[in-house]
Amino acid sequence: MDHTQNAEVADWWRTSICEVKPNSIRMRGYAIEELIGRIGFIDMLWLLVRGDLPTAEQARLLEAAMLGGVDHGPHAPSIAIARMAITCGVSMNTAVAEGVGVLGDIHGGAIEQSMELLRGLVDDAVATDDPAALGREVLERSKVYGGFVPGYGHRFHQRDPRSPRVLELAEEAVRRGDIDGKYVRMAQQVEAAIAAAKGKPIPMNVDAAAGAVYLELGFDPPMGRALLVLSRSLGIVAHAWEQSTRKERIKGPVPKSSRYTYEGPAPRTLSEPT
Ligand SMILES: CC(C)(COP(=O)(O)OP(=O)(O)OC[C@H]1O[C@@H](n2cnc3c(N)ncnc32)[C@H](O)[C@@H]1OP(=O)(O)O)[C@@H](O)C(=O)NCCC(=O)NCCS
């Protein structure tokens, strides 16, 4: 292979993230042995994704927002699917991949759309002084998401307990000057606006609260979904592991005594005229 070909191959996998040489691993320039034991997992996440170490305040706020999404019990599809998968004889990595795979636009992945919506409202300087008008604008913009405002509403909670706590920490960060607060304020104004436009409360869920924090910290919407995936992976691993320690094999979505409704044609035979 001549020199030109070597350069082409090297360029093929060019990266600014990790440099590996014999006996040396560097993350964004830092030797791994210097980082191990000195920085936290969230610091490492920020370093890899953003290129530099976060401040202590940034790391604390990011960790708090990520913590809220780790688990939502075995009825959450991402958890249930991983638990069912592990009883089918697959390994942990497959069970985790199955669970993570359903963090779509409606379940968990709504965080990405919520960030898109909030960022669009802030970027377009949409007026927030008239909640009903803002509500109409939000509902109009949410048509692309099927008419549901991403980051609001919850199947189980009338008040998602995670959102107020995440917002409380975000407000403290705003008061300290760690973050600007424009996305957090917009998320709160949207909650009031939907209530005004729909005539009933549709409270903010953790996706809008964490999403607003991620925007404040400078993350783009697709990274919001990625952060949710990392966060929920903790719960998925814990549930898949717990499930794997039991004797259950081929766990279905309901106990085997439960039946489903068949609504197709009545029993018939091939000899009958169609
Ligand atoms: C989470 C979600 C699926 C729960 O939906 P659900 O339990 O089926 O909600 P319901 O069907 O009980 O909704 C009741 C009413 O509130 C409305 N509603 C619920 N969430 C809404 C939202 N995000 N935006 C606008 N209206 C909403 C429904 O249209 C319905 O109105 P209607 O009675 O006038 O028809 C839904 O709120 C949603 O899709 N939210 C956006 C996506 C999201 O944030 N997902 C993350 C969840 S943690």
PDBQT file of the ligand as one rigid body, heavy atoms in Angstrom, charges set to zero:
ROOT
HETATM    1  C1  LIG A 301     -48.236  10.033  26.936  1.00  0.00    +0.000 C 
HETATM    2  C2  LIG A 301     -49.540   9.914  26.170  1.00  0.00    +0.000 C 
HETATM    3  C3  LIG A 301     -49.392   8.812  25.122  1.00  0.00    +0.000 C 
HETATM    4  C4  LIG A 301     -50.636   9.539  27.108  1.00  0.00    +0.000 C 
HETATM    5  O1  LIG A 301     -51.750   9.509  26.327  1.00  0.00    +0.000 OA
HETATM    6  P1  LIG A 301     -53.126   8.930  26.806  1.00  0.00    +0.000 P 
HETATM    7  O2  LIG A 301     -53.021   8.262  28.116  1.00  0.00    +0.000 OA
HETATM    8  O3  LIG A 301     -53.618   8.092  25.704  1.00  0.00    +0.000 OA
HETATM    9  O4  LIG A 301     -53.913  10.225  27.014  1.00  0.00    +0.000 OA
HETATM   10  P2  LIG A 301     -55.435  10.269  26.945  1.00  0.00    +0.000 P 
HETATM   11  O5  LIG A 301     -55.967   9.546  25.757  1.00  0.00    +0.000 OA
HETATM   12  O6  LIG A 301     -55.977   9.840  28.272  1.00  0.00    +0.000 OA
HETATM   13  O7  LIG A 301     -55.669  11.801  26.713  1.00  0.00    +0.000 OA
HETATM   14  C5  LIG A 301     -56.720  12.387  27.272  1.00  0.00    +0.000 C 
HETATM   15  C6  LIG A 301     -56.970  13.659  26.523  1.00  0.00    +0.000 C 
HETATM   16  O8  LIG A 301     -55.841  14.524  26.635  1.00  0.00    +0.000 OA
HETATM   17  C7  LIG A 301     -55.344  14.819  25.355  1.00  0.00    +0.000 C 
HETATM   18  N1  LIG A 301     -53.902  14.780  25.415  1.00  0.00    +0.000 N 
HETATM   19  C8  LIG A 301     -53.130  13.922  26.117  1.00  0.00    +0.000 A 
HETATM   20  N2  LIG A 301     -51.847  14.215  25.915  1.00  0.00    +0.000 NA
HETATM   21  C9  LIG A 301     -51.822  15.266  25.068  1.00  0.00    +0.000 A 
HETATM   22  C10 LIG A 301     -50.790  16.003  24.500  1.00  0.00    +0.000 A 
HETATM   23  N3  LIG A 301     -49.521  15.697  24.758  1.00  0.00    +0.000 N 
HETATM   24  N4  LIG A 301     -51.098  17.028  23.683  1.00  0.00    +0.000 NA
HETATM   25  C11 LIG A 301     -52.369  17.339  23.410  1.00  0.00    +0.000 A 
HETATM   26  N5  LIG A 301     -53.408  16.666  23.939  1.00  0.00    +0.000 NA
HETATM   27  C12 LIG A 301     -53.125  15.632  24.749  1.00  0.00    +0.000 A 
HETATM   28  C13 LIG A 301     -55.902  13.748  24.422  1.00  0.00    +0.000 C 
HETATM   29  O9  LIG A 301     -56.015  14.227  23.098  1.00  0.00    +0.000 OA
HETATM   30  C14 LIG A 301     -57.238  13.518  25.042  1.00  0.00    +0.000 C 
HETATM   31  O10 LIG A 301     -58.075  14.595  24.684  1.00  0.00    +0.000 OA
HETATM   32  P3  LIG A 301     -59.621  14.335  24.396  1.00  0.00    +0.000 P 
HETATM   33  O11 LIG A 301     -60.162  13.665  25.610  1.00  0.00    +0.000 OA
HETATM   34  O12 LIG A 301     -60.151  15.720  24.185  1.00  0.00    +0.000 OA
HETATM   35  O13 LIG A 301     -59.666  13.474  23.193  1.00  0.00    +0.000 OA
HETATM   36  C15 LIG A 301     -49.891  11.266  25.517  1.00  0.00    +0.000 C 
HETATM   37  O14 LIG A 301     -50.091  12.214  26.524  1.00  0.00    +0.000 OA
HETATM   38  C16 LIG A 301     -48.866  11.693  24.524  1.00  0.00    +0.000 C 
HETATM   39  O15 LIG A 301     -48.800  11.171  23.422  1.00  0.00    +0.000 OA
HETATM   40  N6  LIG A 301     -48.018  12.683  24.919  1.00  0.00    +0.000 N 
HETATM   41  C17 LIG A 301     -47.024  13.185  24.010  1.00  0.00    +0.000 C 
HETATM   42  C18 LIG A 301     -45.879  12.222  23.878  1.00  0.00    +0.000 C 
HETATM   43  C19 LIG A 301     -45.062  12.155  25.125  1.00  0.00    +0.000 C 
HETATM   44  O16 LIG A 301     -44.759  13.145  25.750  1.00  0.00    +0.000 OA
HETATM   45  N7  LIG A 301     -44.669  10.942  25.490  1.00  0.00    +0.000 N 
HETATM   46  C20 LIG A 301     -43.838  10.701  26.642  1.00  0.00    +0.000 C 
HETATM   47  C21 LIG A 301     -44.642  10.119  27.755  1.00  0.00    +0.000 C 
HETATM   48  S1  LIG A 301     -43.689   9.971  29.246  1.00  0.00    +0.000 SA
ENDROOT
TORSDOF 0
